[in-house]
Amino acid sequence: MSSLLAALTDAQHLALHIVTATPQPSGVPDVGGGEAPPGSEDLLKILRWVAWTVTALCVAGIFGVAARMAVDHSRGGGREHVRGLGFVLGACLLVGAASGIVGALV
């Protein structure tokens, strides 16, 4: 029984030595600042144009909902467009937060 216990103790010491001897990961590697690939200037130009276009569409959406609300108010209604205004304002918030969301994910 004592030889079994001694063999088990030796196995534990060997396992502990193997675990402590293996190199541990050092964390996230530093990839540096990097360099933009060729042609990225054109892609960034297109993305800026898309951002401006989407912003203009959000403003046009708010104007469109406001115009429909004004027309319906003159006819005696006007409360049915709150849902549409909510969707348009949600889209505006998403457009405004897009760069922050992408920055957090990357």
MODELLER restraints for C-alpha pairs under 7 A, 6 or more apart:
rsr = mdl.restraints
at = mdl.atoms
rsr.add(forms.Gaussian(group=physical.xy_distance, feature=features.Distance(at['CA:58:A'], at['CA:88:A']), mean=6.56, stdev=0.5))
rsr.add(forms.Gaussian(group=physical.xy_distance, feature=features.Distance(at['CA:58:A'], at['CA:92:A']), mean=5.83, stdev=0.5))
rsr.add(forms.Gaussian(group=physical.xy_distance, feature=features.Distance(at['CA:61:A'], at['CA:88:A']), mean=6.17, stdev=0.5))
rsr.add(forms.Gaussian(group=physical.xy_distance, feature=features.Distance(at['CA:62:A'], at['CA:85:A']), mean=6.79, stdev=0.5))
rsr.add(forms.Gaussian(group=physical.xy_distance, feature=features.Distance(at['CA:62:A'], at['CA:88:A']), mean=6.41, stdev=0.5))
rsr.add(forms.Gaussian(group=physical.xy_distance, feature=features.Distance(at['CA:65:A'], at['CA:81:A']), mean=6.81, stdev=0.5))
rsr.add(forms.Gaussian(group=physical.xy_distance, feature=features.Distance(at['CA:65:A'], at['CA:84:A']), mean=6.75, stdev=0.5))
rsr.add(forms.Gaussian(group=physical.xy_distance, feature=features.Distance(at['CA:65:A'], at['CA:85:A']), mean=6.15, stdev=0.5))
rsr.add(forms.Gaussian(group=physical.xy_distance, feature=features.Distance(at['CA:69:A'], at['CA:78:A']), mean=4.99, stdev=0.5))
rsr.add(forms.Gaussian(group=physical.xy_distance, feature=features.Distance(at['CA:69:A'], at['CA:81:A']), mean=6.35, stdev=0.5))
rsr.add(forms.Gaussian(group=physical.xy_distance, feature=features.Distance(at['CA:72:A'], at['CA:78:A']), mean=4.98, stdev=0.5))
